[in-house]
Every structure is written in C-alpha cells, then in structure tokens.
Amino acid sequence: MHTESTVRTPTMAICYQCHGSGPDSIAPDDCSLCHPPDFDELPVSHNDAFYSRTHPQAVATGGVEECFVCHQGGAEGFCRACHGLEMPHAPGWALNLSDGPGAHVDAAHQNAAVCVRCHENRGRAPAGCYGGECHGS
C-alpha cells in the first residue's frame, strides 16, 4: 500500500490489516497518521436513511468487518447494545423447522419494543408483524 513517495487510499479495512489496535497489529492505529485534523471520520453513508432503511442491506451485502474498524465490541458488544439482542439472528430464530415458529415469538412477547427498532409493526400480531412480510397483511 505504501511507496517511498506516496500512500494509496485503500479502504479502512485494508489499513487495519496492519494499522490495528489489537496485540497482533504491526503498525499504530493513530488516525491522524493519514487523516488531517479537519477530516470528518464519519462515513458519508452514516446518515438518517442509513440507520432507518439501508443498514440491514449494507450488512447483508458487505458484512460487518469494516464496521468494527471504528465500532469496538463486535457483534456481541456493539451490535447487541443497539439492537437489544443477538445480531444477526441465530439460525432458526424466525422459524425452527423441527420445533415450530422459533425463538422470535417468545422474544416478541417479552419485549416487542426491541423488534420494532428494526422491523416495522403495522398492527396487531401476527399479521402486522414485520410489515406483514412474513405473516401476510
């Protein structure tokens, strides 16, 4: 990535292969090494639309590796703190083919406010759950 006269501009995930904060890092993770003081470290993707609409698609297509360059704690710490439960949902969460509807039913009955942080609720369960995409409207 580096030459004697310049540095390319790769993604942050590539930088952190060497410039990390972990014990195996071979170079410091000081942001000011490359970014000037007036640099806005918040990616342009992090706007209201990202959090309310495109966040799930970004994670589904790009994964979370680049997220954890800035957001410490990984899925267990960072994601769970915001979502209120394991993310992404464990296999069998929505539908466990051997045991019925899956753990989401109990979780929704215990604290439905956690569900609607990400999934719209357009009325009474089950038809209104998740915007009607699973149970019909």
Number of C-alpha atoms within 10 A of each C-alpha: 9 8 7 5 5 8 10 8 11 9 9 13 16 13 15 18 13 15 18 17 14 11 6 10 13 13 13 13 16 11 12 9 8 10 11 9 9 6 10 9 10 9 7 8 12 11 11 9 10 14 12 12 11 15 14 15 11 13 14 11 8 11 11 15 13 15 16 14 18 12 14 11 12 14 18 11 12 16 19 15 12 11 15 14 15 13 13 14 11 10 10 15 14 15 14 13 9 8 9 11 14 17 17 17 15 11 15 15 11 10 11 15 14 15 19 16 13 15 13 13 19 14 13 9 14 15 16 17 22 20 17 16 10 12 12 11 15
